[in-house]
Amino acid sequence: MPLIRDAESTGALRDGTSFLLGSTVAAVAVPPKSPKPDVSTPEKLKAALLAAKRIAVSDPARGATVGTHFMKVIEALGVKDEVLRKITFASDGFATMRLVLDEGVDIGVSQSSEILQSNPNAMAGPFPKEFALATDFSLWHRNNMSPAVKDLVAVLTGPAGRARLTADGVMPPAAR
C-alpha cells in the first residue's frame, strides 16, 4: 500500500481506488516428508537453524525482502556465522523452494505464499512473532474501469477469490 499511496499523493495514480488484498509472512519450509521443526519461538527457530545441515534463502544481494530480513534475524539470534556457512542463496523464493523440494535442503526461508504454492506440506511455520515480517499486496484500479476489470475485482474480492488467495498463502487483511 505505501507505493500506491505515494503514487496517489504525487498524482501518478489518479481517479482510482486501492485496497489491501492481503499479506504474506516470512516462514520456514522443509522437505514435505521431513519432520517439521517447531519455529514458534526465537529459541526454537535458533535450534532448528543450528540443527540444519543446509539452508536455502533468497539472495539479499538481489534485493530479496525475506532474504534481507533473514540476515537480520540470524544476527539477532547470535548465529550468523554458523548459519551463513550452511546457506545456499537462491535467485528468488520459488528457487528457494526448488532447493527444498528437489534437492532436499533441510530448511528453506521464504514467503508463506511461495511455500504454500510450491507444496503446502512443506510449511513448517511462520517466523516467531518477534521476527514476524509481513508483505502486503494491494490492488488499485481506475474508478471508470472496464467491465472486464470489474469482473476481475469481483472475483478477487469475492468468496471464491478470497478462498483462493488464502489457500495460496495470502492472508485476508483482518487476519493479520
N, C-alpha and C positions, 0 to 999 in steps of 0.2 A: 503494500500500500504506500510506503513512503515515496517510491519512484512515481507512482501515479499521482499522488497528492502534489509532489513537486511539479510534475508536468502540468497539472491543472492550475497551480498557482502562477506559473510562468506563462500560461496561455497556450502551451504546446498541445494540450488536450482541452478542447472546449466543447460545450454543449453536449455533455455526456454524463453518464452515471457510472460510478465504480462501487464495487462491494467485494468484501473478503469472501473468497470461495472456501478457504480453509488453510490448514497448516500441516506441515510435516515436521517430524522431530528427528534429531540425531539419534541413532540407535546402533545396536550391536547385532551382527549376524554370525551364524555358524553354519557349517555344512548341515543339511537337513537331518541326517541320521546321527549326528553327534549329540552328546549330552549338551543341554543348554546351560551355560553358566548363569548364575544369579549376578546381575549387574545393577541391582536396585539401590545400592549404596556406594559411596566412594570407595570404601574398604573392599567391597565385593568386586567392584569394577577393577580396582587395582590388582586384586588377587587373580582375576581372570586374565588380565593383560600379562601379568608375570608368568602365569602358567602356560600361556600360548607359546607355541614354537614359531608360528608365522602369523603376521597381522597384515591385512590389506586396508588401505585407506586412500581416498582420492588425494591427489598431489596438491598441497597448499601452494606450491610454486606456480601452479596453473590457475590459482585463484579459487580453488575448491573451498566452499563455505565450511563443510563438515571437516575437511582435512585441516584447515586453518584452526578451527575450533579444537580439534583433537590434539593438536600440538600444545595448546594452552592447557588442556585437561591433563595430559601426561606430565606437563611441567608442574601443575598444581598438585598432582598426586605424588610427585617426587620420584617418578620412574622414567623420566625422559630418556636417559642414556640407555637403560635396559631395553625399553620398548623400541627406540629408534633402530637398534640392531636387528630387530625382528620384522621391521616394516618393509612391505613392497608398496611403492606408490603407484597408483593406477591413474589413468587419464580422467576418469570420472566415476560416479557412483555405480553405474552399470558395469563398468570394467572391474570395479572392486568386487561386485557380486559374481562376476565370471570367475575371478580368482577363488572366491569362496566355494562356488558351486562346481566348477570344473577342475580346479587344481587343488582343492582340499585345504586351502589356507584356514587355519584354526579359527581366526576371528576376522570379520570384516566390519568396518565402521562406515556407515552411510546414512542417508535419509531413510526414514521408515517407509516412504513411498517406493524408493528404489528396491528396498529389501522385499517388501510385500509383492511388488510387481514381478520380481525375479523368481521368488519362491516363498510363499507365506510360511512354510515350515522352517525357513532359515532364521526367522526372527527370534532372537534371544531376549530382546527388550530394549526400551529406550534408556538413554543415559539417566543416571540418578538426577533427581531434581536440582541438586547443587550444580550440576553441569548441563542442565537442560539447554537445548538450542532448538528453537522453532523457526521455520522458514514459512512465511506467509505467501499465499498465492491469491491474487486478486484478478477480477475481471472488470474491464472498462469497455463501455460501448456508447456509441452516439445515441442521443435521445431520439433522433429521427432514423432509427435503424430499419433495415430492410426486413421483410417477412422471414427470410432465412435466418438472419441474426436473432430475431425474436424467438424463432423456434429453437435455436441453439441455446439461448439464455434460459428458455423454459426447460429444456432438457437438463442443462447443468444444475439448475436450482430446484428442480422438481424432485420428487421422492426417488425416482429411478436413478437420476443423475447423482443425487446425494449418496445413495447406496453404493453406486459405482465408485465415486470418489473415496468414500470411506473404505471400501474393500481394497482400494489401491493405496491406502495409507495417508489419505488427505483428510485430516480430522475436521469436522464441522467447526465453525468459529466458536460456538458456545462450549465445545468440549475442551478447549484449552484453558 
